[in-house]
């Protein structure tokens, strides 16, 4: 057979009654499964990349745009393709949908969605009980029923007090494991077995604790990406394990991982002398070469200082630091050094960038921009301080 053994086992399973919905139609009680559940089951059984859906044909069989609300009806044929090894299995399904809305466009949209969903469910039904085939049987022998109330109770010691089981397990709450189920092995960040557990709830608790104990992003990522088999088993063998809000346990663990990764990313890095990387090589000072190039200094503090000054042309505040392009030779992708910056308001900054000859523009305004830039660079209030002044200025 083209399907894998685990896929065959799932396809041969029963539809849980909690996924069955009912509705009244012309005095008859109809049972059905919701469209989202059918697609979710297809993703679980075949894999997210193991199947696809194609709308093969659509036809509007009725519409009435005169009445209020507007109504219409569609028939749709959908083709499902499932990849099973080297084989592609195709199944078709037809469905009908009715739409009613204030506008005709909304009615058409509603009818098309309903018809496509109906056709998709009919096509997937051919793959077995999980997709609703069990509902076509009057006896519904392919439906897995929840245990009755008396079976869900347990005797508390010799006192005979009955303790009702929870209708829905809490976060990582203990439930009965299926007989004969293989033990659960948690792999640590180093790739070695971290522990073996008898129930999926126990391995979830252990993995949650291991995520919380991770001390760095590298170890956390290594730990998480080794848990693929555990997460896959949780999704395929125990889809019923969910929080009271309906979140699968695998998704809860994923959220714990994301929160821990965010927390570690915000923590300051601590590097010991033994693990410290060698210091990077110092950049070459091209200004001292035989064919030297001018230094292009970068100083964010100076740019903030210049931006705080009034515009050289109109005196308005809220200026921007403009780099004087004519003060150094052009270099591909590089601005001139930050020492050649002057304050300009947004209006004059934009006007200057729109002209071709910058020196002529400054001459027209009667401003010696180069001298102003040198004066600002020489008058920086932080120059001369010994504490960290050199760290703020870099050569790029």
Buried (B, 14 or more C-beta within 10 A) or exposed (E): EEBEEEBBEBBEBBBBEEBBEEEEEEEEEEBBBBBEBBBEBBEBBBEEEBBEBEBEEBEBEEBBEEEEEBBBBBBBBBBBBBBBEEEEBEBBBBBBBBBBBEEBEBBBBBBBBBBBBBBBBBBBBEBBBBBBBBBEEEEBEBBBEEEEEEEEEEEEEEEEEEEEBEEEBEBBBEBEBEEEEEEBEBBBBEEEEBBEBEBBBBBBBBBBEBBEEBEEBEBBBBBBEBBEEBBEBBBBBBBEBBBEEEEBBBBBBBEBBEEBBEEBEEEEEEEEEEEEEEEEEEEEEEEEEEEEEEBBBBBEBBBEBBBEBBBBBEEBEEBBBBBBBBBBEEEEEEBBBBBBBBBBBEEBBEBBEEEEEBEEBBEEBEBEBBEBBBEBBEEBEBBEEEEEBEEBBEBE
